[in-house]
């Protein structure tokens, strides 16, 4: 009983100890419930802001999200297009053009990244055409026909402009070249500009100057666009292989520079257009007498001249007595297209052939233009039939 004796002082102390123990137990339970494991939370290590997170389509699953340090490392390894923010992607797209236009997240190969629409177009351009402008083969055929149809180059055996015809003169011996687009023996490897250069200056792509038997002096009056049209026409022909014999000239021909320079486009003023057509059609070959050296006698320009086989070409200046001064422009145009004179008679001989082969194809506008020009040249009182 001695041990069980009641002592108020001890009972007071025991109560305080029990109270403190209870508090400790409660505190431990609270910590366990919070998952702290006795460790204090780290509020300064908050997750990144939403604006810095990767796009939803590129972000990994939330359960696989890397630590902050790993996220920075992965961003540094991304390509330039992948690392763009949405705003930067829009800017990059706006600065691109045509076929270059892609979103920032699209992958491009090296060639796709630098290819432009113009480069694709140029690479796909057919032979004989240029960036400066392709010719019109239909108009080229029309112009070529009016100039004589490139008849010097026509090979009867092959039925094509495959060349081979022989021409002799004071210059020596030359052979009309193959002007079909055959790559080995013709002009298949020429550019349109090469054809224009030959028509206007008589110079081949290798720098060879042609002899004036090739009428480049007359063809220099042809506009650049019409020369491109002729080139397009020649390139549209069927290639025919025919190796032409090399020329044998006595002396190298002199370089030729057109004066005036060929116009960019054909003139539209009637008389000016008519002058161009008369020049490239080489009406002077028949209607203008020549000097002893073979050059045209400009004192008798278009005043008529003797031809082969005792045939005489007419005076086509506006001379009232010896020429066509009494003809109206409409009558001249009608004659060129039909061969019918104002008195109802028909053209004969060489002129009839020229009308049948080429001049009947003149458009109404071009026929009227030739008539306007012929009425504008000086009248020459010369009777070619009197000689």
Secondary structure, 3 states (H helix, E strand, C coil): CCCCCCCHHHHHHHHHHHHHHHHHHHHHHHHHHCCCCCCCCCCCCCCCCHHHCCCCCCCCCHHHCCCHHHHHHHHHHCCCCCCCCHHHHHHHHHHCCHHHCCCCCCCCCHHHHHCCHHHHHHHCCCCCCCCCCCCCHHHHHHHHHHCCCCHHHCECCCCECCCCCEEEECCEEEECCCCCCCCCCCCCCCCHHHHHHHHHHCECCCCCECCCCCCHHHHCCCCHHHHHHHHHHHHCCCCCCCCCCCCEECCCCCCCCCCCCCCCCCCCCHHHHHHHHHHHCCCHHHHCCECCCCCECHHHCCCCCECHHHCECCCCCCCCCCCCCCCCHHHHHHHHHHCECCCCCECCHHHHHHHHHCHHHCCHHHHHHHHHHHCCCCCCCCCHHHC
